[in-house]
Amino acid sequence: MNNKLLKTIKNIVIGFFVIIFILGFFSKSTIALFLPKVQVAPIMKSAYSKTLDIEGSIVPKETFKVRINGDIIVDEFYIKAGQEIKKDQPVFKINSSFGIRASGQKVEDLKLSLDKNKLELEKLSSKTYDVDEKNIELLEEKLNLQKEEQKKLEELYESGSVAYSALEQSSMRLKESEISLEIKKIEIENKKSENAILEAELQNNIKKLQEEIANIENKKKFYSSLGADGVYHSEIDGIVLDINNTGNILSQDTPIVEIGLVKGFDSVQFEALISEEHYDFINSTMTIELDFENKSMPKEVKITSLSKLSDNNMIKIEGEFSESTKEPIIGQRIRGKVSKKYNLEGTIPKDAIIPTGSLELGKQGIVYIIEEKQGVLGTEYFAKQVNVTLTGVGDNNVSIIGYESFTKPRVIINLSYKIKDGVKVFLWK
């Protein structure tokens, strides 16, 4: 009887624990069905990189623009854009009936005007005032004599030897001489002032004429010459970049042909345009890795210039190619990438952060860190919202600060609208 009772009690106890286990298991499973399932990643020091694809083209460093010293009409071009050209090769022929019509004043006329102005200045500079100054000296001597005579008459008048009328007439003559002397002095000063003004004007005219002549002489260095048959022959070896139109009047300042001086990759450079938002990133690397299948082609471009184009919010990139045994093709489109490597603390997947603005260094963002708590049914997990600051931005990862108060923190990487601060989650392992 006792054995049967003990066996019954034993079965009841075992059944009770089985029921508790089953209820607990299914309770946790049931609850988990209604919780957001999350995946997590540790916040740790890790290496990652950021890359930016860039596409540009090959352009010559130096170009030669053909201009003729006068207005012309091109009848025919013997070359095409993109064609290789050799020195002394015929390039174009002008309309011989139209000829070359020079614009502006000829140098010979300017030189003649210059000589006239110089001659006038020389005459004016050599002009003296000897006669006028001599007349002033005579007037001063006469005035001194009159003053002495006036003094004697005053003494005689005092003694009663001469009449007052004689003294008065002498005083009037003295006054007239003083006025005449003053007028002569003013006249000579006026002559000197007028001549000084004329000298300054002539000197200014001479300077302007000399500058204009020098400017025309310097311009001649930038104009090319035609043969007697009206044909222009190339002065250099290179690649034809652009040609003008036939049948139109082309002024002396209009390029007729543009030739690129191309000989190896040393004579060309890389050019590209990208959005100005990438300026700081490119400026921190200054190297573009090129994507050529041919191993003989350049491996990289060293950026030599970054210039912002304010009219369209773009950046112009210019750079030097690395060594190559191949010949460049002007205008060829080239693809490359700018990359930067990071190895920072606080690295997490990029999917784990919600930026509050742009995803840039120093900007703010939000991450959700998993917090563990012990509950009735065991360990429970909650999402904790944390504001962080970006210290690095890569292609697939970012680095942050602001999480340091947590021990071995893990961030949620599959964020959704269900993930909020304080929400209970199911850790999907």
C-alpha positions, 0 to 999 in steps of 0.5 A: 500500500505504501509503495503504491502511494509513494509511486503515485506521489512520485508521478504527480511530482514529475508531472507537475515539473513537466507541466511547469516546463512546458508552460514556461517554454510555450509562454516564452515562445508565445511572447516572442511571437509578438516581440520585434526580432533583432540582430545585434553587432558589438561596438568595437575597434575595427578596420574599414574603408571608404571609397568614391568612384570618379570618372574623368578624361585625359587632356593635354597639359599644354595647347597651341592655338593658331591665330592669324594677325588679321581677319580671315576666311578659311576656305578649307581644312586639311585635318580633323579634330582628334587627328595626329599632326606633324610639324610642317603639315598643311592645316588649312587654306584661307580665302585668297580673295578676302585676304588678311584684313588687319584691324586697328592702327598700324604700328608705323602710324603709332611710331610716327605719332611717337616721334612727333610727340618726342620732338615737341617735348624736346623743343618744349624742354629746351625752351628758356625764359632768358629774355623775360628774366632779363626784362624783370632784372631791368625793371627791378633795377629801374624800380630801385633807382626810382626808389632812391630818387623818391627818397631824395625828393622826399628829403628836398620836399621836407627842406622846401626845395621842391613842390609837392606836385613833383613828389606826387608825380614821382610816387605815381611813377614808382607805383606804376613800375612796381605794378609792371614788375609784378605783372611781368613776374606773373606772366613768366610764371604763367608761361612756365605753368602752361609749358609744364602742363604741355610737357606732362601731356606730351610725356603721357602721350609718349608713354601711351604710344610706347605701351600700345606699340609694345603691346602690338609687338608682343601680340605678334608673337602669338600670331602665326604666319601663312605661306604665299599660297595662303596655306598654314603649316603646323609649327608643332607635333601634336593632336588636333583638339578643335577646328573652327568653321569654314566660310566665316570671317574669323577675327585675329583673336579667334583661334582657328585650330587648337593643337594639344602638345602630346608626347607620353603620359608626362604631357597629359593630365587627368581632369574630372568634375564631382560634387563639392560635397566630396571636397574634404574627403578627396582633399584628405587623400589626394590620390586616385587609383585607376582601373586599367586592365592593361598593366602598362597603363598608369596605376594612379593619379596624384591630384595636383589641384582641387578648385571649386566651381561656384556656378554649379557646386562642382569641384574640378580635379586635376592630377598627374599620371604615374609612369607608363610606357603606353601612349595616351589617347586624348579624350579617353574616359578613365575610371578610378576611385579614391579610398581611405582606410580607417581603424577606429574604436567604436566601429559599427555597421552603417545600418545600425545608425540613424543620422539626425542630419547628413552622414558626415564626420562630427554629425549626430546620430541615434543607435539602439543598444541592447540592455539585459534584465532578469525577468520572471521567465529569465533574461529579457532584452530591451532597446536603449536609445543613445545619441552618438557622434560620428568620428568616421564614415566608411562604405559599410561601417561608421565609428561613433562616440557617446556609448562609453557608459555601457559595458560590452555594448551591442547595437541593433543592426536591423532597425525598423519602425518597431524599434523604439526607446525602452521597447522589449525585443527578442534577440534573434541569435 
